[in-house]
């Protein structure tokens, strides 16, 4: 096969709901390190991918709770990077368009 005729990479991400993705990331961070057990959670928002292979979501906010911020932040970065390779937000998920973060002062 010619170098110029390589097959295009495919997007084999599993489609999941926003709530499921948020809870899965939260649980993974809590289990990542002893100092992360008190991690409170993440808020995911839908984004338009810049390229065909980019994820359609990003972390909008982080609730560290009483977890060690450095340890939880490092664990979160690693987990989100991996999750963006394997998961996309479901197109019909109404929760992905709403932000649970209040703008109230």
C-alpha positions as CSV (number, residue, x, y, z in Angstrom):
1,X,0.0,0.0,0.0
2,X,1.3,3.5,-0.9
3,X,2.0,5.9,1.9
4,X,-0.5,8.4,0.4
5,X,-3.3,5.7,0.4
6,X,-3.4,5.1,4.1
7,X,-6.8,4.5,5.6
8,X,-8.2,7.4,7.4
9,X,-8.3,7.0,11.2
10,X,-11.9,6.4,12.4
11,X,-13.7,7.8,15.4
12,X,-14.7,4.8,17.4
13,X,-15.7,6.7,20.6
14,X,-18.6,5.3,22.6
15,X,-21.5,7.7,23.0
16,X,-22.5,8.4,26.6
17,X,-24.7,10.8,28.5
18,X,-23.3,13.8,30.2
19,X,-24.3,12.6,33.7
20,X,-22.7,9.2,33.1
21,X,-19.4,10.8,31.9
22,X,-19.3,13.2,34.9
23,X,-19.9,10.4,37.4
24,X,-17.4,8.1,35.7
25,X,-14.7,10.7,35.7
26,X,-15.4,11.7,39.3
27,X,-15.2,8.0,40.5
28,X,-12.0,7.5,38.6
29,X,-10.4,10.5,40.2
30,X,-11.5,9.4,43.7
31,X,-9.9,6.0,43.1
32,X,-6.7,7.4,41.6
33,X,-4.9,8.3,44.9
34,X,-5.5,8.2,48.6
35,X,-5.5,12.0,48.7
36,X,-8.3,12.2,46.1
37,X,-11.0,10.3,48.0
38,X,-12.8,13.6,48.9
39,X,-12.9,14.8,45.3
40,X,-16.4,16.2,44.7
41,X,-16.8,16.1,40.9
42,X,-16.5,17.7,37.5
43,X,-18.9,19.6,35.2
44,X,-18.8,18.6,31.5
45,X,-19.9,20.9,28.7
46,X,-20.5,20.1,25.0
47,X,-18.0,21.7,22.6
48,X,-17.8,21.8,18.8
49,X,-14.8,19.7,17.8
50,X,-12.0,21.6,16.0
51,X,-11.2,18.6,13.9
52,X,-12.9,15.4,13.1
53,X,-11.0,13.4,15.7
54,X,-11.4,15.9,18.6
55,X,-13.8,15.1,21.5
56,X,-17.1,16.9,21.5
57,X,-16.8,17.7,25.2
58,X,-14.5,19.4,27.7
59,X,-14.3,20.0,31.5
60,X,-16.1,23.2,32.4
61,X,-15.6,23.1,36.1
62,X,-14.0,21.1,38.9
63,X,-15.2,20.7,42.5
64,X,-12.2,19.5,44.5
65,X,-14.0,19.3,47.8
66,X,-11.4,18.5,50.5
67,X,-9.2,16.5,48.1
68,X,-5.5,17.3,47.6
69,X,-5.7,19.8,44.7
70,X,-2.3,18.8,43.2
71,X,-3.0,15.1,43.3
72,X,-6.6,15.4,42.1
73,X,-5.6,17.9,39.4
74,X,-2.9,15.5,38.0
75,X,-5.2,12.5,38.2
76,X,-8.0,14.5,36.5
77,X,-5.8,15.7,33.6
78,X,-4.7,12.1,32.9
79,X,-8.2,10.7,33.2
80,X,-9.8,13.4,31.0
81,X,-7.2,12.9,28.3
82,X,-7.9,9.2,28.2
83,X,-11.7,9.7,28.4
84,X,-11.7,12.1,25.5
85,X,-10.1,9.4,23.3
86,X,-12.8,6.8,24.2
87,X,-16.1,8.7,24.8
88,X,-18.2,11.3,23.1
89,X,-21.4,13.0,24.4
90,X,-24.6,11.5,23.1
91,X,-26.2,13.8,20.6
92,X,-29.7,13.6,22.1
93,X,-28.5,14.3,25.7
94,X,-30.3,17.3,27.0
95,X,-28.1,17.5,30.0
96,X,-25.0,18.2,27.9
97,X,-26.4,21.6,26.8
98,X,-27.3,22.8,30.2
99,X,-24.8,23.9,32.8
100,X,-25.4,22.8,36.4
101,X,-23.2,25.7,37.5
102,X,-25.2,28.6,38.7
103,X,-24.3,32.1,37.6
104,X,-25.9,33.6,40.7
105,X,-23.8,36.0,42.7
